[in-house]
Amino acid sequence: MADPLDQLVEARLGWTSAAIRSWYADDALSRNLRTAMSEEADRLGDAAFGRGFRKGIGIGGPEDPLAWANRRLDLPDGGWALTGIRFRGGATARPFVDVVATSASPTPDDLAVVAEAVVPAYREFAPLCLRVDAPDAPALLEGLSGDPRFGPGCAVDLHVVAGLVEALWTHSRAPAYPHVSLRAGDPQHLAQRTAEIYAELAAREPALTTWADSEDLESLTACAEEGLLFEVLADGEPAGVVAGLRFDAHGMAGFSVQEICLDAAHRGRRLAPAAIQRLVEELPAGAGDVLWGTIDPRNKPSLRNALSVGRSVVGSYVWVTPAGLRGMSS
């Protein structure tokens, strides 16, 4: 019998964007995908994980812990899909089924086949939709639009933006670059700073809380342990927080932007691109390492900032709503 992890890697190759594939030789890309898929493979049929997940969510639901673990579903056409129940932002009212990997291709026809297996298998959870990690969201969404097999709510959840660090090192500097510097920070202090910044944002724009949340002390401590937690300074004055972390995902090796936030007094000055460029200079990157992150499509300033420093959209998490499901609300 084939190794389940090998099957996941092979399947994900077909869902990896041309941009990411261009950055790595085939063997390196397979190694990266193996790293990305290993945790999901470990959750397949893991009753202990299922029990812990069910307890953490705290909504009751199916008592069988395997219902909460990752499952491999057989598809009507003879293929398969590795899936798992998830809750957007941990909100119990927003269940969805994550299609982690599948032998199907990222097309409406194949996703309709996946839906035939997923919807009845997860009926007890009443999921709002499915989610896939797609290589070309615009093409997929164009195909889903108007297809009677899919309902409303097919849309991008998060864009994955990335750039090779070696290219970002040489990208033209943002206008604010001379005014921005970084200072290594204490996790306790900067966790409080980020919480205050996000609280102020939420008070001013309550809708932001549905897609923007601060990193906690544990996350920022991990960044500090790698020497990648910084207070952003604007002309020497404290202006915000930026942090990174070694985090291989989506077939890429490299670093994730864990946090970038500026306080009210310094927003609107286009400091964020310069802060990211200063962070890039601190990365202990090697050949093939990227700087990546996920950005909600409604967060247009962050997406604009990411693109301005040389990163690009290399994939997207996409909500796929089979006909009959309600779809994920904004």
matplotlib code that plots the C-alpha trace (Angstrom):
import matplotlib.pyplot as plt

x = [0.0, 1.3, 2.5, -0.4, 2.0, 3.5, -0.1, -0.8, 2.4, 1.6, -1.9, -0.7, 1.7, -1.3, -2.6, 0.7, 0.9, 3.3, 5.0, 5.9, 6.9, 9.3, 11.2, 12.2, 13.5, 11.1, 12.8, 13.0, 9.3, 8.4, 10.3, 8.6, 5.2, 6.0, 6.8, 3.6, 1.5, 3.1, 0.9, -2.3, -1.3, -0.7, -4.3, -5.7, -7.8, -6.2, -8.7, -6.7, -6.6, -10.3, -11.1, -9.0, -10.4, -14.0, -13.3, -11.7, -14.5, -17.0, -20.2, -21.1, -21.7, -20.7, -19.3, -17.1, -13.6, -12.8, -15.5, -13.4, -10.0, -9.0, -10.7, -10.0, -13.1, -13.6, -15.0, -17.7, -15.2, -12.7, -10.5, -10.1, -10.0, -8.4, -10.7, -11.3, -14.0, -12.8, -14.4, -13.5, -11.7, -12.7, -16.3, -18.7, -21.3, -18.9, -18.1, -16.6, -14.8, -11.2, -10.2, -6.6, -5.6, -7.4, -6.7, -9.2, -8.1, -8.9, -11.8, -15.6, -16.2, -13.9, -14.9, -18.5, -17.4, -15.6, -18.8, -20.8, -18.7, -18.1, -21.6, -23.2, -20.1, -20.2, -23.9, -23.9, -21.7, -23.9, -20.9, -21.5, -19.1, -15.8, -12.4, -9.6, -6.0, -6.1, -3.3, -5.3, -8.3, -9.5, -9.7, -11.4, -13.9, -14.7, -15.6, -17.7, -19.7, -23.0, -22.5, -25.8, -23.8, -22.5, -24.3, -23.5, -20.5, -17.7, -14.9, -11.4, -10.9, -7.2, -4.5, -1.1, 1.5, 5.2, 8.5, 12.0, 14.0, 17.0, 14.8, 13.2, 16.7, 17.3, 13.8, 13.6, 13.2, 9.9, 9.9, 9.6, 12.6, 15.1, 12.7, 12.1, 14.2, 13.7, 14.6, 14.6, 11.7, 10.5, 7.6, 5.6, 5.8, 5.2, 2.3, 0.6, 1.4, -0.1, -3.2, -3.7, -3.2, -5.8, -8.2, -8.0, -8.6, -11.6, -13.2, -12.8, -13.8, -15.7, -15.9, -12.1, -12.5, -13.9, -10.6, -7.9, -6.5, -3.3, -0.6, -0.5, 2.3, 3.1, 3.4, 5.6, 7.8, 8.5, 9.4, 11.7, 13.5, 14.5, 15.6, 12.7, 10.5, 10.9, 9.5, 9.0, 10.6, 9.6, 12.3, 13.4, 9.9, 7.9, 5.4, 4.3, 5.4, 6.7, 7.6, 8.6, 9.0, 10.7, 7.6, 7.6, 4.2, 2.3, 5.3, 7.6, 10.5, 11.2, 9.6, 6.1, 5.2, 3.5, 2.7, 2.8, 0.8, 1.2, -0.4, -2.9, -0.4, 1.7, -0.8, -1.3, 2.4, 3.1, 5.5, 4.5, 6.4, 9.5, 9.0, 8.7, 11.8, 13.7, 12.4, 13.6, 17.1, 17.1, 16.1, 18.8, 17.7, 19.3, 18.8, 15.1, 13.8, 10.8, 8.9, 5.2, 2.0, -1.8, -3.9, -7.6, -8.8, -10.7, -7.5, -6.5, -3.8, -1.9, -2.2, -1.0, 1.9, 2.9, 2.8, 4.8, 7.9, 8.0, 5.8, 3.0, -0.1, 1.0, -2.2, -5.4, -7.7, -11.1, -14.5, -16.4, -20.2, -21.9, -25.6, -27.8, -25.2, -25.5, -21.9, -19.5, -20.7, -18.3]
y = [0.0, 3.4, 5.7, 8.1, 11.0, 10.2, 10.3, 13.7, 15.1, 13.8, 15.3, 18.7, 19.0, 19.4, 22.2, 24.1, 27.3, 27.8, 30.6, 28.3, 25.4, 27.8, 28.5, 24.8, 21.8, 18.8, 17.0, 20.2, 21.0, 17.4, 17.8, 21.1, 19.6, 16.6, 19.0, 20.9, 17.7, 15.7, 17.2, 16.7, 13.1, 12.5, 13.7, 11.1, 8.7, 10.1, 9.6, 11.4, 14.5, 14.2, 14.0, 17.0, 19.0, 18.2, 19.2, 22.4, 23.5, 22.6, 22.4, 18.7, 17.2, 13.7, 11.7, 9.6, 11.2, 10.0, 12.3, 15.2, 13.8, 14.1, 11.6, 10.1, 10.0, 7.8, 9.8, 8.6, 8.6, 6.3, 9.1, 10.3, 13.4, 14.1, 16.3, 17.7, 19.7, 23.2, 26.3, 29.7, 31.7, 29.0, 30.3, 27.4, 29.0, 28.9, 25.3, 24.3, 21.3, 21.7, 19.8, 19.3, 17.3, 15.4, 13.3, 15.6, 18.6, 22.3, 22.5, 22.9, 19.4, 17.7, 19.8, 18.8, 15.2, 16.0, 17.7, 14.6, 12.7, 15.6, 16.9, 13.7, 12.7, 15.9, 16.4, 16.1, 19.3, 21.3, 22.9, 26.1, 25.3, 23.6, 25.3, 24.5, 25.8, 26.7, 27.6, 30.1, 31.5, 33.8, 31.0, 28.7, 31.3, 32.2, 28.5, 28.3, 31.4, 30.6, 26.8, 25.4, 22.8, 25.6, 28.2, 31.7, 32.5, 31.1, 33.5, 34.0, 33.5, 34.4, 35.1, 33.6, 36.2, 35.4, 36.3, 34.8, 36.5, 36.9, 38.9, 41.0, 41.9, 43.8, 45.2, 49.0, 50.5, 52.1, 55.9, 55.7, 53.3, 55.9, 56.9, 53.3, 51.2, 48.1, 47.4, 44.0, 43.8, 42.0, 39.5, 40.5, 44.2, 43.9, 41.4, 44.2, 46.7, 44.6, 44.0, 47.7, 48.5, 45.9, 47.0, 50.6, 49.3, 47.3, 50.2, 52.4, 49.7, 46.8, 44.8, 44.3, 41.8, 39.3, 39.0, 40.8, 39.6, 40.2, 37.6, 36.4, 36.2, 32.6, 33.4, 36.5, 34.6, 32.1, 34.9, 36.4, 33.1, 33.2, 36.9, 38.1, 40.1, 43.9, 47.2, 49.4, 52.9, 55.9, 58.5, 56.9, 56.9, 53.7, 53.1, 49.5, 45.8, 43.5, 39.8, 36.8, 33.1, 30.2, 28.4, 26.1, 25.8, 25.7, 23.9, 26.8, 26.9, 30.1, 32.6, 33.8, 37.3, 36.7, 40.3, 43.7, 46.5, 50.2, 52.5, 55.1, 58.0, 56.4, 54.8, 56.4, 57.2, 54.1, 52.8, 49.2, 48.4, 49.9, 47.9, 44.6, 45.5, 46.1, 42.7, 41.0, 42.3, 40.5, 37.1, 34.4, 33.2, 30.7, 29.7, 29.1, 30.7, 32.9, 35.4, 34.6, 35.4, 35.2, 38.3, 38.7, 40.1, 42.8, 44.0, 46.0, 48.2, 45.1, 43.4, 46.6, 46.8, 43.2, 43.6, 46.9, 45.2, 42.5, 39.7, 38.3, 36.2, 32.6, 30.8, 31.4, 29.6, 29.6, 29.0, 26.6, 26.3, 23.3, 23.9, 23.5, 24.8, 28.4, 29.5, 31.3, 34.8, 37.7]
z = [0.0, -0.9, 1.9, 2.7, 3.0, -0.4, -1.8, -0.2, -1.6, -5.1, -4.9, -3.7, -6.6, -8.8, -6.6, -6.3, -8.3, -11.2, -9.3, -6.4, -8.8, -10.6, -7.4, -6.6, -8.3, -8.3, -5.4, -3.2, -3.9, -2.9, 0.3, 1.1, 0.5, 2.6, 5.5, 4.9, 4.8, 7.6, 10.4, 8.4, 7.7, 11.4, 12.1, 9.8, 11.9, 15.1, 17.9, 20.4, 18.2, 17.6, 21.3, 22.0, 19.2, 20.2, 23.8, 22.7, 20.4, 23.1, 21.1, 21.6, 18.2, 17.1, 20.0, 17.8, 18.0, 14.5, 13.2, 14.4, 13.1, 9.5, 7.3, 3.9, 1.8, -1.3, -4.2, -6.6, -9.5, -7.7, -6.3, -2.7, -0.6, 2.8, 4.7, 8.2, 10.0, 10.9, 12.4, 11.0, 13.6, 16.2, 15.9, 16.5, 14.2, 11.3, 10.5, 7.2, 5.7, 4.9, 1.7, 2.7, -0.3, -3.0, -6.1, -7.8, -9.8, -9.0, -11.4, -10.9, -12.4, -9.9, -7.0, -7.7, -7.3, -4.0, -2.7, -3.4, -0.9, 1.6, 2.2, 3.4, 5.4, 7.4, 7.7, 11.5, 11.6, 9.2, 7.4, 5.6, 2.8, 1.8, 1.6, -0.8, -1.1, -4.8, -7.1, -9.3, -7.4, -10.2, -12.7, -10.2, -9.1, -12.7, -13.3, -10.2, -11.0, -12.5, -12.2, -10.8, -8.8, -6.6, -4.6, -3.4, -1.3, -3.5, -2.8, -1.6, 2.1, 2.3, -0.3, 0.1, -0.8, -1.1, -2.6, -2.7, 0.0, -2.3, -4.7, -1.9, -0.7, -4.0, -4.5, -4.7, -1.3, -0.1, 0.1, 3.9, 4.2, 5.5, 8.3, 9.6, 11.8, 13.9, 17.6, 19.1, 21.5, 24.6, 23.9, 27.0, 26.1, 22.4, 23.0, 25.0, 22.3, 19.6, 21.7, 22.3, 18.6, 17.5, 20.3, 19.0, 15.4, 16.5, 18.3, 15.2, 12.7, 14.4, 11.1, 11.3, 14.1, 11.6, 9.8, 11.8, 15.2, 17.0, 17.7, 21.3, 23.7, 22.8, 19.1, 19.7, 22.1, 19.3, 17.0, 19.7, 20.2, 16.5, 16.8, 14.6, 17.0, 16.6, 17.6, 14.6, 15.0, 12.8, 13.0, 16.3, 17.9, 18.7, 15.9, 16.0, 15.9, 13.2, 13.6, 11.6, 12.1, 10.3, 8.9, 5.9, 4.2, 0.9, -0.7, 0.2, 2.6, 4.5, 6.9, 7.6, 8.5, 11.9, 12.7, 11.3, 12.9, 13.4, 16.0, 15.1, 15.2, 12.5, 10.1, 6.7, 6.3, 4.2, 6.9, 6.6, 3.4, 4.9, 8.1, 6.0, 4.1, 7.3, 8.5, 5.3, 6.1, 9.4, 8.0, 8.2, 4.8, 2.4, -1.2, -1.9, 1.2, 0.9, 3.0, 2.9, 4.7, 4.3, 3.7, 3.8, 0.4, 2.3, 3.8, 0.7, 2.4, 3.6, 0.2, -1.5, 0.9, 0.3, -3.5, -3.3, -1.8, -4.4, -3.0, -5.2, -4.8, -5.2, -4.1, -2.2, 0.3, -1.5, -0.1, -2.3, -1.6, -3.0, -3.9, -0.9, 1.7, 3.0, 2.3, 4.6, 5.6, 5.7]

ax = plt.figure().add_subplot(projection="3d")
ax.plot(x, y, z, "-o")
ax.set_aspect("equal")
plt.show()
